[in-house]
Amino acid sequence: MKQPQYIRQFDHVGIRVSDRQQAVAFYEQLGFREIRCFEKHEANEMESPAGVRINLIFNATRLPHGRNLLLDEPIKLPGVTHPAFVVDDLYALKDWLGKAGIAITEGIHRLGPRRITLFIRDPDRNVLEFNQLLPEPGSVSTTQEQSLYEAPVMKLYDLELSGNCYKVRLFAALAGIELELEPVDIPGGAHKRSPLIDLNPWGELPVLVDGDVVLRDSQAILVYLARSYGGNQWWPDGAAQQGEVMQWLSTAANEIHHGPNTARLVEKFGYPLNKAHALEVSAQLLPLIEQHLSQHQWLALGRPTIAECAVFPSWRWVGKGA
């Protein structure tokens, strides 16, 4: 039987928090004001100047390490994951969030044909989405349309056969981050000429350009992309959790680089390096990682992180450098 009443609009969204004073202060920063309290129900109602309402519910338990049970756990539970608000100018909001010291967990990116979006979290790690709706194609001038529809795309100076470049491409694909790939002619010496040598005096790949941000080194790029665009699933907030992920990035930059990666460079590309030493390092390293993975489903934190993206490319090539 068809439901007889049309749903006309949302009245409010309920957000459970653990610290009333802290939560109210945070949402007041965002422009909401408390308009009524429901003491019996341990809740309040807050409203934005445009009439958007939320209810804060003050009976949550604060979880250790600031985890969100719906979004930060490897096993996903059913439930409402987040509210999504609409603003007029997402870039102005982004600038204000930076000045207010509110961390952006996923930076501005296109999400479908009708909006650009960014994500933040409140003090209890509840996810908040903010959207700027895009006009219908043809309803504004070409210049305005391009400025809205074509957010600047990051450029990755890339070599397809490079394991370090592959790390960045892999993470971008997993996290839905759009990259413009700029192939670099290494045999032709393009990495030693402008513009690349101006961006990275080391003359190495990969190099990422995101607006004013220029980064070399695949591990640094993974951290930047995860922190700016990927969210805390990939790069956590907590110091201990970051350390757990970081130790694997260090392994990738040291033992893996001097072991499997070096052996591959000698075998596949003829680099004048010590292959025997590289195989010795590999023989010591690989059993340690195999032992770790025999006891853990993932390298760190019990879930996929950028640790897998840093380490996996070398496993992809194991056997091709020996």
C-alpha positions in Angstrom: 0.0 0.0 0.0 1.3 3.4 -0.9 2.2 5.8 1.9 -0.5 8.5 1.7 1.6 11.5 2.9 4.4 13.1 0.9 7.6 13.8 2.8 8.0 17.5 2.2 11.3 18.3 3.9 13.7 17.5 6.7 12.8 19.0 10.1 16.2 18.3 11.8 19.0 15.8 12.2 20.0 14.4 15.6 23.7 14.3 16.4 24.8 12.5 19.6 27.7 14.1 21.5 29.6 13.4 24.6 30.3 16.9 26.0 27.5 19.4 25.9 29.5 22.5 26.5 32.1 21.6 24.0 29.6 20.5 21.3 27.4 23.6 21.6 30.4 25.9 21.4 31.6 24.0 18.2 28.2 24.2 16.4 27.9 27.9 17.5 31.1 28.5 15.6 29.5 27.0 12.5 26.6 29.5 12.9 24.0 27.6 14.8 22.4 29.0 17.9 20.6 27.1 20.7 16.9 27.9 20.6 15.4 25.4 23.0 16.4 22.6 25.4 14.8 19.3 26.2 16.2 18.4 29.6 14.1 15.3 30.0 15.5 13.9 26.7 19.1 15.2 27.3 18.9 17.2 24.0 18.6 20.6 22.6 17.6 22.2 19.3 19.9 24.6 17.4 19.1 26.6 14.3 21.2 28.3 11.6 20.3 31.8 10.4 18.7 30.2 7.3 16.5 28.0 9.5 18.4 24.7 9.2 17.9 22.8 12.5 19.9 20.2 14.3 19.3 18.4 17.6 22.3 17.7 19.8 21.8 14.7 22.1 24.0 14.8 25.2 24.3 11.1 26.2 27.2 9.7 24.2 30.1 7.9 25.5 33.4 9.3 24.3 35.3 6.5 22.6 39.1 6.0 23.0 41.2 7.3 20.2 38.3 9.4 18.9 36.9 6.7 16.6 33.6 6.9 14.8 31.9 3.5 15.0 30.0 3.9 11.7 32.9 5.2 9.6 36.3 4.3 11.2 35.8 0.6 11.8 36.8 -2.0 9.2 33.4 -3.7 9.6 30.7 -1.2 8.6 27.6 -1.0 10.7 24.2 0.2 9.4 23.2 3.7 10.4 23.0 7.3 9.4 26.6 8.4 8.7 26.4 12.2 8.5 24.3 15.3 7.7 25.0 17.2 4.5 24.6 21.0 4.6 24.5 23.4 1.7 26.4 26.7 1.6 26.7 29.4 -1.1 30.5 29.5 -1.4 32.4 26.4 -0.4 35.8 28.0 -1.0 35.0 30.8 1.4 34.0 28.2 4.0 37.2 26.4 3.4 39.2 29.6 4.1 37.2 30.3 7.2 37.7 26.7 8.6 41.4 27.1 8.2 41.4 30.4 10.1 39.2 28.9 12.8 41.5 26.0 13.3 38.8 23.4 12.3 40.5 20.5 10.4 39.2 19.6 7.0 39.2 15.8 6.8 38.4 15.7 3.0 39.1 18.7 0.9 37.0 20.3 -1.8 36.2 17.8 -4.6 33.5 17.1 -7.2 30.9 14.6 -6.0 28.6 13.7 -8.8 27.2 16.1 -11.4 25.5 18.7 -9.2 27.8 19.6 -6.3 31.3 20.1 -4.9 31.8 19.1 -1.3 34.2 19.0 1.7 34.0 17.2 5.0 34.9 18.0 8.6 34.3 16.3 11.9 33.0 17.7 15.2 34.8 17.1 18.6 33.1 13.6 18.8 34.3 12.7 15.3 30.8 13.0 13.9 31.2 13.6 10.2 29.7 16.8 8.7 29.4 17.3 4.9 29.2 20.8 3.3 28.1 21.2 -0.3 28.0 24.0 -2.8 25.4 23.2 -5.4 26.3 23.7 -9.1 24.1 25.5 -11.5 22.6 23.7 -14.5 24.9 23.7 -17.5 24.3 26.7 -19.6 22.5 28.7 -16.9 25.6 30.9 -16.2 28.4 32.3 -18.3 31.1 30.0 -19.6 33.7 31.6 -17.4 31.6 31.2 -14.3 30.6 27.7 -15.2 34.3 26.7 -15.6 35.2 28.2 -12.3 32.5 26.2 -10.5 32.7 22.9 -12.4 36.4 22.7 -12.9 38.0 22.8 -9.5 41.8 22.8 -9.9 43.1 19.2 -10.6 46.2 18.1 -8.9 49.1 17.2 -11.3 51.3 14.2 -10.7 54.6 14.1 -12.6 54.6 10.4 -13.3 56.6 7.4 -14.6 54.3 4.4 -15.2 57.0 1.8 -14.3 58.0 3.6 -11.1 56.9 1.8 -7.9 56.9 5.1 -6.1 54.7 6.8 -8.6 52.4 3.7 -8.5 52.0 4.2 -4.8 50.4 7.6 -5.4 48.3 6.5 -8.3 47.0 3.5 -6.2 46.0 5.6 -3.3 44.3 8.3 -5.5 42.3 5.5 -7.2 41.2 4.0 -3.9 40.3 7.3 -2.3 38.6 8.7 -5.4 41.1 11.6 -5.8 41.4 13.0 -9.3 44.9 13.4 -10.6 46.2 14.8 -13.9 49.1 12.5 -14.9 52.1 14.2 -16.5 54.3 11.5 -18.0 58.0 12.3 -17.7 60.6 11.1 -20.3 63.3 9.8 -17.9 65.5 8.3 -20.7 65.3 11.7 -22.4 66.4 13.5 -19.3 63.2 15.5 -18.8 63.6 15.1 -15.0 66.8 17.1 -15.1 65.2 20.0 -17.0 62.5 22.6 -16.4 59.8 22.6 -15.3 60.5 19.4 -13.2 64.0 20.3 -11.9 62.5 23.6 -10.7 59.8 21.8 -8.8 62.2 19.2 -7.4 65.9 19.9 -7.5 66.5 16.2 -6.6 65.4 15.4 -10.1 63.3 12.4 -9.0 59.8 11.2 -9.3 57.0 11.4 -8.2 56.3 15.1 -7.8 52.8 16.4 -6.8 51.5 19.9 -7.6 48.3 20.9 -5.8 47.8 24.6 -6.3 50.6 26.2 -4.3 51.6 22.9 -2.7 54.6 21.1 -4.3 55.7 17.9 -2.8 58.4 15.3 -3.7 58.8 11.8 -2.2 56.0 9.2 -2.4 55.6 8.8 1.4 55.2 12.5 1.9 52.6 12.7 -0.9 50.6 9.8 0.6 50.4 11.6 3.9 49.4 14.8 2.3 46.7 13.3 0.1 45.3 11.2 2.9 45.3 14.1 5.4 43.8 16.6 2.9 41.4 14.5 0.9 41.2 10.9 2.1 39.9 11.2 5.6 41.0 9.5 8.8 40.4 6.0 7.6 43.7 6.4 5.7 45.6 8.7 8.0 44.4 8.8 11.6 44.4 11.8 13.9 45.9 10.2 17.0 49.7 10.3 17.6 50.0 6.6 18.4 47.9 5.7 15.4 49.9 7.9 13.1 53.1 6.3 14.5 51.7 2.9 13.7 51.1 3.8 10.1 54.3 5.9 9.9 56.5 2.9 10.8 55.4 1.1 7.7 56.1 4.2 5.5 59.6 4.3 7.0 59.9 0.6 6.2 59.0 1.4 2.6 61.5 4.2 2.4 64.3 2.2 3.9 64.4 -1.6 4.0 62.0 -2.1 1.0 63.8 0.6 -1.0 67.2 -1.0 -0.3 65.9 -4.5 -0.8 63.2 -5.5 -3.3 63.1 -2.1 -5.0 66.9 -2.0 -5.6 66.9 -5.6 -6.9 64.3 -4.7 -9.4 66.2 -1.6 -10.5 69.2 -3.8 -11.3 67.3 -6.6 -13.0 64.8 -4.6 -15.0 66.6 -1.3 -15.7 70.3 -2.2 -15.4 71.1 0.2 -12.6 74.7 -0.2 -11.4 73.7 -1.2 -7.8 74.6 -4.0 -5.5 72.0 -6.6 -6.3 73.5 -9.3 -4.0 73.1 -6.9 -1.0 69.5 -6.0 -2.1 68.6 -9.7 -2.2 70.2 -10.1 1.3 68.1 -7.3 2.7 65.0 -8.7 1.0 65.6 -12.2 2.5 65.7 -10.6 6.0 62.7 -8.3 5.4 60.1 -10.5 3.6 59.7 -13.1 6.4 59.2 -10.3 9.0 56.3 -8.9 6.9 54.9 -12.3 6.2 54.9 -13.1 9.9 53.1 -9.8 10.7 50.5 -10.5 8.1 49.9 -14.0 9.4 48.7 -12.4 12.6 47.1 -9.2 11.3 44.6 -8.7 8.5 46.1 -5.3 7.7 49.5 -3.7 8.2 48.2 -1.1 10.7 45.2 -0.2 12.8 43.2 -3.3 11.7 42.0 -1.5 8.5 43.3 -0.3 5.2 45.6 2.8 5.5 48.2 4.4 3.4 50.6 1.8 4.9 49.3 -0.7 2.3 49.8 1.8 -0.5 53.4 2.4 0.6 54.3 -1.3 0.9 52.1 -3.1 -1.7 53.9 -2.0 -4.9 57.1 -3.8 -3.8 55.1 -7.0 -3.3 53.7 -6.5 -6.7 57.2 -6.7 -8.1 58.6 -9.4 -5.8 60.1 -12.1 -8.0 60.6 -9.6 -10.9 63.8 -8.3 -9.3 65.4 -11.6 -8.3 
